[in-house]
């Protein structure tokens, strides 16, 4: 039984080798087409998920800003949100600070980055208007805080 299987496997291997010898160009073109198609699909998938990741990250960051604004208004204190860019050793981080005390920290997903700082006054209004750019690769969104403390993410 084992000899019969080995004999059939040997014949199949010989036929495959003969086919490849006769059709080298076609086989090579087929393999290149498969690799190219795979790379294109991966690029399309990355582009689609990048836009969604940036949208979700911008929404999460805007929520951190809204919470900081609310805390500043409720406690009648100055609250600062510092967003730090990503480095090779850590993700981008947004820190909510009251004086020298860090209240909360929010990490953005890997590859997503923003930086800047805004301070909310005792009535929940920012000291000055501010715009943050949340980006990953070529995809980016603005998180805007106007003079009245309204936090928006304009559609692009």
N, C-alpha and C positions, 0 to 999 in steps of 0.2 A: 504494500500500500504506500509506504513512504517513498519507495523508489519511483512509483508511478507519479506521485505528486512532484517529486524532485525533477523527473523527466519533463513533465508538463511545464513546470516553472522555468526550466532551462530553455525549452522551446519558445516560451513566451518572451523570455529575456532576449533570446537570439532574434526573434521577429521585431522586438522593440528597437534593438540596436540597428538592425538592417533598415528599419523605417527611418530612424534618426539620421543614418548615413545618407540615405537618399533624399531626405527632406530637411536638410540643415537650415536652409534659409527660411523656410516656412515656419519651422519650429522656433527659430530665434525671433522672428517677427511676432509670432504668437505670444511668446514669453514677454517680449518688450511691451506689447499691447496690454497684457494683463498687469504688468507693473505700472505702466502709465495710467491705466484706468484706476488702479488702487490709489495711486498718489492724488489723482484728481478728486476722487471721492473723499479722501481724507482732508484735502484742502477745503472742499465745499462744506463738509461737516464742521471743520474748525471755524470757518467763517460764520456759519449759522449759530453755533453755540457761543461764539465770542460775543456777538451782539446781545444774546440773551443774558450772558454772564454780566456784561457791562450794565444792562438795564436793571438786573436784580441787585447788583452791587450799588448802583446809584440810588436805588430805592431804599436799600438798607442804610446807606450813609445819610440820606435825607431824613430817615426816621431817627437816627442818632442825633442829628441836628435839631429836630423837632423836640425830642426829649430834653436836650440841653436847654433849649429856649424855654420850655415849660418849667424846668427846675429853677432857672434864673428868675422867672416871673413869680413862682410860688415862694421861693426863699428870699427874694429881693436881694440877690447877690450877683456878682459878675461871674459868669461861667465861660470858659474858653474851650473851644474844640480845636485841637491841633491834629492835623492830618500829616502823617509822615510817609514819604515815598518808600517803596519797597527797596530792599537791598538784597544782595545775593544770599545773605544769611537769614533774612526774615521777610515776612509779607508786609504790605502796606497797612499801617495802623492809624486809627483815629482815637485820640485820647480826650476824654471829657475831664476838665480840670477846674477846680474851684480853689483859687489862691495857689497853694503849693500841694494841695491834696488831689490825687487822681481819683475821680469818682467811678468812671467806667472806661473800658477799652473795647474797641471793635476792630477785628482783623478783617480786611477785605480778602477775597479769594486769591489764590496763587495767580500771579500774572496781572492782576488788576491793581492799578495804582492811582493815587491822588495825593496832592499835598497842598498845604496852606493852613491858615488859621483864621478863626472868627471868634469874637468875644460878644456874648450877649449881656446886656446891662440888667440892672435890677428890675426892670419892667418887662423883660423878655424880648427887648428890641436890640438888634445888633448895634454895636458902636458905629460900624460903617457897613455898607452893602458889600457883599462878597460873592464871588463865583468860584466854584471848584470844578475842575475837569476830571472826571472819572474815566480812565482809559485802560484798554487792553489791546495792544497792537495798534491797528489802524482804527479800531472802533472806539468812539468816545461819546460821552454825554456830559452836559453841564448841569450842575446842581447850583441854583441861584438863590441867594438870600437878598431880598430887597431891603430898603431902608426901614420898612415897617415890620420886618421879621417874617415876611411870607417866604416860604421855602418851596421852590418849584423845580421841576425837571422838564424843560421845554421839549416838545416832540421834534425829532430831526428826520 
